Amino acid sequence: MKTTKKSMLIAVVIICLTPLSQATDNEIYMASLDWPPYTGEDLPNQGHVIKHAKKVFSAMGYTLKVDFFPWARAVKMGLDPKSKYLGYLPEYFDQSLTEKCAFSDSIGFSPLGFAQRKDNPIEWQNLNDIAQLKSVGVVRGYVNSPGLDARIASGNINADEAVSDAENIKKLSRMRVPIIVIDEQVFEYWLSHDEELMAVKDSVEMHPNLLDKKSLYLCFKKNEEGLAFKDIFNAGLNKQGMKRFMQESFR
C-alpha cells in the first residue's frame, strides 16, 4: 500500500498524543506546593490554578493528579528524571530555568509586590530605592522579578530568606524585615486564614506599587515525555473557549 504524506502526518500526531510511560490509565502526575489561593492540598479543588490545569488536561482526555511538597522539594521532585512527575506547577518564567524546565503557555497571572508595615511605609519608585533598605524578605527558592533577583544575586540588595510566605509575613509583623516580596492574593489569603496573622492584619499592608504582574506556567521536564505533555496541555489550553475561561477566571 502506498503511504501518503497525509497518513504519515496522522500517524505522527497519534504517536505524540498516545499516553506515555507515566500516564497509566490516562492519569498523569505533577508536583506542587501549598500556595493559597492558587494551589493547596486542602483548598477547594486544590486551588484555582490546579482546578484550571485539571480542566485543560481533562479536555485532552487526561486526569491530572497533584502531590504537595514544600517548594524546594516540589521543584526537585517535579524535575527528578526518576520520579513519576511530569513537572511541577505553578512557576514564574525565568531564563535561568529554561535548561531544565519546558514552560507551558500561561495559565494565569500573579500580582507580585511588596508588603510593608503600616507604621513604617516604604517610599519606592525603582529598585535603587529598595537597595537602600537593610534587607528584603523573600521565600527561599522562589523566582521573583528578573531585576530584583539579579540584584540579590549580586549582593546589591540584601535578601532575608523565609521558608514560606506565611513565615515571611510574620517576620514583617515582628519588624525583623522592613519589607517582603509577596503575591497580593497570597498576602490577603494568609491574613484572613492564619490565626496568628489575623491578629496582626491591621498592622501590615501591600504597597500600592506592584513589582510585576507575573504570568503563571506549568513547568514540564525537558525530556521526551515532558515535552509531549507540554504540547498536549497547550493544545488543550488553546481549545475553543478554554482561553476565555482562563482570562475570565484570573481577572
N, C-alpha and C positions, 0 to 999 in steps of 0.2 A: 504493500500500500504506500502510495506517495504521501509523505509528510509535508503539510503546508506550513507556511510561516505562522498562520493564524492558530493552528492546532498546537504548534510549538510554544507560542506565547501563552495559550491557555494552560498548558502543562506546567510552565514556569510559575504562573500565578497560583495554581493548585498546590504546588510544592511549597511555595512561600507561606501559604495560609494553612497548611496542614499542621495540626498540633505537634509540637516538638517534644523532646525527651522529658522536659519538666512539666509539660501541660497534660498531666494524667487526667483522663475523663473531662478534658476541657477546663480543668481547674489550673490556675496559674497563681504564683505567689510573689509578693513584693514585701519589703520591709518598710517600716515607718516608725514614727515617734509619737508621743503624746504632745501635740502642739495645738491645743484647742484655741479657737473653734474649728480650725482647718482639719486636724486629724486627732484621733484619740480613741483608745480602746473602749472606753466607757461612754463615749458620746453617742447620741442618736445617729445611726447609720455610720458610726465611726468617724464623724466629721464630714463637712460638706465637700472637701477635696476628694476624700475616698469615695463618698457617695457618687460623685460625678465620674470618677475614674471607673468605678464598677459599672456605671450606666454605659459608658463608652465601650468597655470590653464586652458587656452583655450584648450590645448591638452587633458585635462581631462574633458572637457565639461562645464567649469565654466567661468563666466565673472567676473573678479576682478575689483571692484570699490575702489578708494582710496580717502580719505579725508585728508586734510593737516592741521596741527596744529603746534604751537611751540613745540620743542622737548619734554619737560617735560609733556606737555598736550597730545601729541601723545602717549607717553608711558602710561599715566594714562587712556586715553580713550581706547587705544588698549587692555588693561588688565582689564578694568572695567567689572565685571561679568554681569552687566545690559545693557551694550552698545551693539550696533549691530555689533561691530567689532570682527573679529576672532583673532585679534592681531595687530601687527604693524611691520613696516619694514623701513629701514634695521637696523640691530643690530650686534654689535660685540659680540662674545661669552664671557661670564664672568660667573664663577662658582656661584657667588652670585645671579645671575638672574635665576638660574635653578629651584628655588622653584615656581616661577610664570610663567616662560617662557619655552615653549617647542620649542627648536630650530629646524629649518628645516635643510636639507643638505645645503651646501654652494651654494650661488647663484652668488658669485663674490669675488673680492678682493679689498682691500683698502691699499695703501701705506701710512702708518702713520709715521709722522716725526715731526721735529721741524722747525719752521721758525724763522729767525733772521734778524736783521738789517745788511746791508752790511758794514756799518761803525763801527759795533760792533760785529764781528763774535765770536761765542762761540766755544771753544775747548771742545769737549766731546767724550769720548770713552765708558763710562758707566754712570749709574745713580748717582754714587758718585760725578761725575763732575757736574751734573745737580743740586744736592743738595747744591752746593756751591753758586748758584745764589740766588739773593734776592727773586725771585718769578718766577713762570712759568704760562703763560696764558693758561687757559683751558676753555672749554664751560661747563656751569652748566648742570649736568645730563648726560654728555657723559661718556661712558666707554672708557678708553684709553688702556694702556697696564697693565697687572696684576702687574708688578713690580712698575711702576710709580704710579698707583692708590693706591697700598699698602703704598708706601712712603708718598703720600699725606695724606692718612687717618691717618698715624701715626704722622704726623707733621714734618717728616724728610725733605720733600720738601714743600715749601710754594706755594699754588695754588692761583692764582688771577683769579676769575671767570668772564666770559662774558656771555651774553645771546645768542650769535651766533658766528659762525666762522668769519663772516664779521666784527663784532664788535671787535673780538679778533685781527684781522689784523690791524684795526685802532688803537687799544691800542699799538700794537707793533710799528707802524709807528710814533706814538707820544711819543715813548720812555717811556711809562708807565710800560712796562714789557720788560725784555731783550730777551725773547724767548717765543714762543707759540707752543702748540701741535696742529697739523692740518694734515689732509689728503692732499697729494701732489696735487691731481687733483682738490680738493675743493679750495686750495690756488690759483692755476693757474686760475681757473674759476673766482673767485672774482676779481682778479687783472685785468682781461680783460673785466668784465661786470659791475662792480660797478664804477660809475663816480668818487666818492671820492677816491677809491682805485686805479683807473687807474692813478691818478695824483701822487701816491707815489710808483708805482710798481718798479721804478728803485732804490728805497732805501731799499727794503726788498727782501729776497730770502729764499729758502728752504736750510736747512743744508744738506750737501751731505750724512751724516749718517742717515739712516732710523731708527726709533724707532722699527718698526714692520711692517710686511706685514700681515694685518688682513683679515680674511675671513669674508664675509658678509652673514647674515642669515635673514630669516623671523622668527619673534617671535610669536608663537601661544599661546593662553590661554591654561592653563593646565586643561581644562575641557573636557568632552566627545566630544563636537563638535570641539573644537580647535585641540585636538589630532587626530580626524578623518581627518580633513582637512590638518593637517601636513602630514599625511600618503599619502593623495591624492596628495599633492604638490610634495612630494618626489618621488612618483610613476611617476608623470609627468616629473620630472627632470631627472629621470632615463630611460625615454623612449628613444628608439634608435635615436641617432642623437642630442638629446637635450643637453647632457653634452658637446659634442663637440662644439655646438653653443655657450654655455656659456663660455667655455675655450677660444675660438677664440675671443669672444667679449670683454674679460677682459685682453687680453694680453697687 
